[in-house]
Amino acid sequence: MRKPRDFDSELKALDSKARQLRQAKLQQLGELVVATGADALPIEQLAGALLAAVSASDMIAREDWRQCGAAFFQRQGKARGHARARAASAAAADGGAAPTGSAAGAE
């Protein structure tokens, strides 16, 4: 005979996972604001710019923004890769081991 499912514990687990995902999303949005330098803007300007972007109906402008954002992330990825390569070569020149694990990839 099958054991009955505990729906309450399953719902609690799903709620906990949803909360973790929302928290991760908020943290990533904050990191994005800092990475782009938008944290230097007054909060009212940043909010206004985001509201204008959300309400924009000009598909050409939105595509331009998307391309600009994609280029930003490509530069960021290359910069992280170059930083890791420089750290590894510096460690090798010092006779140490190249950095591995979460310390090098936790950016």
Z-matrix of the N, CA and C atoms (Angstrom, degrees):
N
C 1 1.441
C 2 1.527 1 109.58
N 3 1.308 2 115.21 1 138.98
C 4 1.473 3 120.23 2 -177.48
C 5 1.511 4 111.13 3 -76.32
N 6 1.316 5 113.46 4 145.80
C 7 1.464 6 120.31 5 176.16
C 8 1.532 7 108.47 6 -78.98
N 9 1.324 8 118.04 7 134.19
C 10 1.471 9 119.49 8 179.54
C 11 1.535 10 111.33 9 -66.25
N 12 1.318 11 114.87 10 145.71
C 13 1.476 12 120.23 11 -179.84
C 14 1.519 13 109.71 12 -76.00
N 15 1.313 14 113.98 13 144.39
C 16 1.463 15 120.24 14 177.18
C 17 1.526 16 107.84 15 -95.94
N 18 1.318 17 116.41 16 89.73
C 19 1.455 18 121.51 17 -175.59
C 20 1.520 19 111.93 18 -64.51
N 21 1.325 20 117.06 19 -34.50
C 22 1.468 21 119.76 20 -179.88
C 23 1.522 22 111.57 21 -62.71
N 24 1.314 23 117.43 22 -44.93
C 25 1.466 24 119.06 23 -179.44
C 26 1.533 25 111.07 24 -69.79
N 27 1.344 26 116.92 25 -34.66
C 28 1.461 27 120.21 26 176.66
C 29 1.529 28 110.57 27 -64.53
N 30 1.334 29 116.76 28 -42.65
C 31 1.468 30 120.47 29 178.10
C 32 1.526 31 111.36 30 -64.22
N 33 1.330 32 116.87 31 -40.20
C 34 1.461 33 120.38 32 177.57
C 35 1.518 34 110.89 33 -63.25
N 36 1.332 35 117.44 34 -41.21
C 37 1.462 36 121.32 35 178.76
C 38 1.526 37 110.80 36 -64.52
N 39 1.339 38 116.90 37 -42.43
C 40 1.466 39 120.58 38 178.09
C 41 1.523 40 111.27 39 -65.27
N 42 1.330 41 117.01 40 -39.76
C 43 1.460 42 121.10 41 177.88
C 44 1.531 43 110.52 42 -63.66
N 45 1.313 44 116.26 43 -41.81
C 46 1.462 45 120.57 44 178.83
C 47 1.527 46 110.62 45 -63.49
N 48 1.319 47 116.89 46 -43.14
C 49 1.471 48 121.43 47 178.93
C 50 1.526 49 110.40 48 -63.90
N 51 1.326 50 117.94 49 -41.96
C 52 1.464 51 121.70 50 178.53
C 53 1.527 52 110.28 51 -62.70
N 54 1.323 53 117.01 52 -40.81
C 55 1.470 54 121.29 53 178.06
C 56 1.530 55 110.70 54 -63.11
N 57 1.327 56 116.82 55 -41.96
C 58 1.466 57 121.02 56 178.36
C 59 1.526 58 111.12 57 -63.58
N 60 1.322 59 117.00 58 -40.83
C 61 1.462 60 120.82 59 179.42
C 62 1.531 61 111.52 60 -65.99
N 63 1.335 62 117.01 61 -41.01
C 64 1.466 63 120.29 62 177.29
C 65 1.529 64 110.47 63 -63.17
N 66 1.323 65 116.74 64 -41.47
C 67 1.457 66 121.19 65 179.75
C 68 1.528 67 110.71 66 -64.75
N 69 1.325 68 117.25 67 -42.07
C 70 1.466 69 121.31 68 178.26
C 71 1.528 70 110.54 69 -63.52
N 72 1.328 71 116.80 70 -39.97
C 73 1.468 72 120.94 71 179.15
C 74 1.521 73 110.33 72 -64.00
N 75 1.320 74 117.37 73 -44.36
C 76 1.466 75 120.82 74 178.23
C 77 1.522 76 111.21 75 -61.46
N 78 1.319 77 116.50 76 -42.15
C 79 1.464 78 120.03 77 179.57
C 80 1.524 79 110.64 78 -64.41
N 81 1.326 80 117.80 79 -42.47
C 82 1.460 81 121.35 80 179.50
C 83 1.522 82 111.11 81 -64.86
N 84 1.340 83 117.56 82 -38.61
C 85 1.465 84 120.02 83 177.47
C 86 1.523 85 110.47 84 -63.92
N 87 1.320 86 117.17 85 -41.79
C 88 1.461 87 120.62 86 176.80
C 89 1.518 88 111.92 87 -62.71
N 90 1.330 89 116.68 88 -41.91
C 91 1.461 90 120.51 89 177.72
C 92 1.524 91 110.78 90 -63.93
N 93 1.328 92 117.12 91 -36.75
C 94 1.463 93 121.05 92 178.37
C 95 1.522 94 110.82 93 -64.89
N 96 1.320 95 117.06 94 -42.49
C 97 1.463 96 121.28 95 178.67
C 98 1.526 97 109.60 96 -59.63
N 99 1.315 98 117.12 97 -44.66
C 100 1.460 99 121.26 98 -179.73
C 101 1.528 100 110.77 99 -68.16
N 102 1.335 101 117.57 100 -44.38
C 103 1.462 102 121.41 101 -177.31
C 104 1.527 103 112.30 102 -62.83
N 105 1.323 104 117.51 103 -33.62
C 106 1.461 105 120.33 104 -179.60
C 107 1.520 106 112.53 105 -83.61
N 108 1.332 107 117.03 106 -9.79
C 109 1.456 108 120.46 107 -177.54
C 110 1.510 109 112.90 108 85.14
N 111 1.332 110 117.16 109 5.38
C 112 1.465 111 120.91 110 -178.65
C 113 1.516 112 112.07 111 -71.32
N 114 1.324 113 117.81 112 -11.66
C 115 1.462 114 119.61 113 177.74
C 116 1.522 115 111.90 114 -70.18
N 117 1.334 116 117.09 115 -12.90
C 118 1.464 117 121.10 116 176.87
C 119 1.528 118 111.86 117 -80.43
N 120 1.332 119 116.79 118 -15.68
C 121 1.464 120 121.09 119 179.39
C 122 1.527 121 110.03 120 -76.96
N 123 1.319 122 116.53 121 149.38
C 124 1.472 123 118.15 122 170.78
C 125 1.532 124 108.90 123 -61.24
N 126 1.300 125 116.46 124 146.15
C 127 1.462 126 121.58 125 -175.18
C 128 1.525 127 111.88 126 -58.10
N 129 1.343 128 117.02 127 -34.61
C 130 1.469 129 120.29 128 179.51
C 131 1.526 130 110.52 129 -66.49
N 132 1.346 131 117.31 130 -39.43
C 133 1.465 132 120.64 131 178.65
C 134 1.522 133 110.69 132 -66.34
N 135 1.310 134 116.49 133 -44.32
C 136 1.461 135 120.36 134 179.87
C 137 1.524 136 110.31 135 -61.85
N 138 1.321 137 117.18 136 -45.40
C 139 1.461 138 120.83 137 178.62
C 140 1.532 139 110.43 138 -62.16
N 141 1.320 140 116.99 139 -42.22
C 142 1.469 141 120.37 140 178.79
C 143 1.519 142 112.18 141 -63.08
N 144 1.330 143 116.45 142 -42.15
C 145 1.468 144 120.07 143 179.02
C 146 1.527 145 110.67 144 -64.30
N 147 1.307 146 117.09 145 -41.70
C 148 1.464 147 120.14 146 179.20
C 149 1.529 148 111.20 147 -66.94
N 150 1.328 149 116.93 148 -41.01
C 151 1.466 150 119.84 149 177.56
C 152 1.524 151 110.97 150 -63.52
N 153 1.333 152 117.36 151 -39.46
C 154 1.466 153 120.65 152 178.15
C 155 1.526 154 110.33 153 -65.18
N 156 1.320 155 117.12 154 -39.11
C 157 1.467 156 120.23 155 179.20
C 158 1.523 157 111.01 156 -66.51
N 159 1.314 158 116.89 157 -40.32
C 160 1.466 159 120.49 158 -179.74
C 161 1.524 160 111.29 159 -67.16
N 162 1.326 161 116.92 160 -38.62
C 163 1.462 162 119.56 161 -176.41
C 164 1.525 163 113.35 162 -89.23
N 165 1.321 164 118.22 163 -3.20
C 166 1.473 165 121.10 164 -178.90
C 167 1.522 166 110.04 165 -65.47
N 168 1.318 167 114.91 166 132.74
C 169 1.461 168 119.55 167 178.01
C 170 1.531 169 111.48 168 -108.75
N 171 1.323 170 116.99 169 -4.64
C 172 1.465 171 122.07 170 179.53
C 173 1.528 172 108.85 171 -75.22
N 174 1.321 173 116.03 172 104.91
C 175 1.465 174 120.74 173 -175.82
C 176 1.528 175 111.89 174 -66.86
N 177 1.325 176 117.84 175 -28.61
C 178 1.467 177 120.49 176 178.34
C 179 1.526 178 109.67 177 -67.31
N 180 1.321 179 116.57 178 -44.68
C 181 1.459 180 120.24 179 178.28
C 182 1.524 181 110.75 180 -64.14
N 183 1.323 182 116.86 181 -41.33
C 184 1.469 183 119.95 182 179.57
C 185 1.520 184 110.91 183 -64.12
N 186 1.317 185 117.79 184 -38.31
C 187 1.463 186 121.06 185 177.81
C 188 1.523 187 110.26 186 -66.78
N 189 1.326 188 117.50 187 -39.77
C 190 1.468 189 121.03 188 175.88
C 191 1.527 190 110.44 189 -60.73
N 192 1.320 191 117.06 190 -42.84
C 193 1.465 192 120.88 191 178.91
C 194 1.527 193 110.34 192 -63.98
N 195 1.344 194 116.06 193 -40.41
C 196 1.456 195 120.01 194 179.72
C 197 1.522 196 110.90 195 -62.80
N 198 1.338 197 116.44 196 -44.40
C 199 1.457 198 120.52 197 179.22
C 200 1.527 199 111.37 198 -63.86
N 201 1.310 200 116.51 199 -41.45
C 202 1.460 201 121.21 200 177.99
C 203 1.532 202 110.23 201 -62.58
N 204 1.330 203 117.20 202 -42.21
C 205 1.457 204 121.47 203 177.94
C 206 1.518 205 112.06 204 -65.07
N 207 1.326 206 116.34 205 -41.85
C 208 1.466 207 119.71 206 178.47
C 209 1.523 208 110.57 207 -62.78
N 210 1.334 209 116.88 208 -41.53
C 211 1.466 210 120.45 209 177.87
C 212 1.522 211 110.92 210 -63.53
N 213 1.328 212 116.96 211 -38.43
C 214 1.464 213 121.02 212 178.06
C 215 1.526 214 110.44 213 -60.11
N 216 1.330 215 116.78 214 -46.73
C 217 1.459 216 119.87 215 -178.28
C 218 1.529 217 111.39 216 -68.53
N 219 1.326 218 117.57 217 -33.18
C 220 1.466 219 119.55 218 176.67
C 221 1.521 220 110.55 219 -66.30
N 222 1.337 221 117.07 220 -41.16
C 223 1.472 222 120.18 221 177.52
C 224 1.519 223 109.97 222 -64.18
N 225 1.333 224 116.83 223 -42.11
C 226 1.463 225 120.87 224 -179.64
C 227 1.524 226 110.48 225 -62.07
N 228 1.316 227 116.98 226 -43.05
C 229 1.463 228 121.01 227 179.41
C 230 1.513 229 111.59 228 -63.83
N 231 1.326 230 116.99 229 -41.92
C 232 1.461 231 120.64 230 178.28
C 233 1.512 232 110.60 231 -66.71
N 234 1.331 233 117.13 232 -39.68
C 235 1.461 234 120.50 233 179.95
C 236 1.521 235 110.34 234 -63.32
N 237 1.330 236 117.61 235 -40.73
C 238 1.460 237 120.61 236 177.93
C 239 1.518 238 110.40 237 -65.37
N 240 1.330 239 117.01 238 -40.87
C 241 1.462 240 121.15 239 178.85
C 242 1.514 241 111.47 240 -64.05
N 243 1.344 242 116.70 241 -41.68
C 244 1.468 243 120.68 242 178.38
C 245 1.521 244 110.59 243 -66.19
N 246 1.321 245 117.36 244 -39.12
C 247 1.466 246 120.90 245 179.64
C 248 1.524 247 110.30 246 -64.11
N 249 1.316 248 116.93 247 -41.19
C 250 1.472 249 120.12 248 178.42
C 251 1.522 250 110.14 249 -65.68
N 252 1.336 251 117.08 250 -41.64
C 253 1.462 252 120.09 251 -179.73
C 254 1.525 253 110.46 252 -64.52
N 255 1.346 254 117.33 253 -41.04
C 256 1.467 255 120.16 254 178.18
C 257 1.521 256 110.73 255 -64.46
N 258 1.337 257 117.06 256 -41.33
C 259 1.467 258 120.47 257 179.25
C 260 1.526 259 110.53 258 -64.49
N 261 1.323 260 116.96 259 -40.10
C 262 1.458 261 120.47 260 -179.70
C 263 1.521 262 110.89 261 -67.19
N 264 1.340 263 117.17 262 -41.99
C 265 1.460 264 119.03 263 179.94
C 266 1.520 265 111.23 264 -70.09
N 267 1.327 266 117.47 265 -34.15
C 268 1.464 267 120.18 266 177.15
C 269 1.519 268 110.43 267 -67.22
N 270 1.339 269 117.09 268 -40.10
C 271 1.460 270 120.80 269 178.77
C 272 1.522 271 110.08 270 -66.45
N 273 1.333 272 116.91 271 -39.41
C 274 1.459 273 120.24 272 179.09
C 275 1.523 274 110.66 273 -66.74
N 276 1.333 275 117.04 274 -37.38
C 277 1.461 276 120.60 275 179.06
C 278 1.525 277 110.99 276 -67.44
N 279 1.355 278 116.15 277 -30.70
C 280 1.467 279 120.65 278 178.70
C 281 1.516 280 111.83 279 -83.33
N 282 1.328 281 117.02 280 -5.46
C 283 1.445 282 120.01 281 -179.76
C 284 1.516 283 112.47 282 89.36
N 285 1.315 284 117.51 283 3.21
C 286 1.469 285 121.52 284 179.92
C 287 1.510 286 110.82 285 -91.99
N 288 1.283 287 114.55 286 176.97
C 289 1.455 288 120.76 287 177.47
C 290 1.513 289 110.32 288 -84.55
N 291 1.308 290 115.54 289 151.30
C 292 1.472 291 120.23 290 177.12
C 293 1.521 292 108.80 291 -68.05
N 294 1.345 293 117.60 292 144.18
C 295 1.464 294 118.81 293 179.54
C 296 1.505 295 110.82 294 -66.98
N 297 1.319 296 115.17 295 137.22
C 298 1.460 297 120.46 296 177.83
C 299 1.506 298 108.11 297 -135.12
N 300 1.330 299 115.27 298 169.95
C 301 1.453 300 120.10 299 174.33
C 302 1.506 301 113.12 300 80.39
N 303 1.329 302 114.86 301 -153.09
C 304 1.453 303 121.10 302 -170.67
C 305 1.515 304 113.31 303 -73.67
N 306 1.303 305 119.94 304 -22.44
C 307 1.464 306 120.49 305 -178.03
C 308 1.519 307 110.70 306 -66.55
N 309 1.308 308 117.77 307 -39.61
C 310 1.464 309 120.23 308 -178.99
C 311 1.514 310 111.25 309 -83.63
N 312 1.318 311 118.13 310 -29.41
C 313 1.464 312 119.88 311 -174.89
C 314 1.513 313 113.67 312 -102.70
N 315 1.307 314 119.15 313 9.00
C 316 1.468 315 121.11 314 -175.41
C 317 1.500 316 113.43 315 -88.66
N 318 1.284 317 118.58 316 25.67
C 319 1.473 318 121.05 317 -179.72
C 320 1.481 319 111.16 318 -90.31
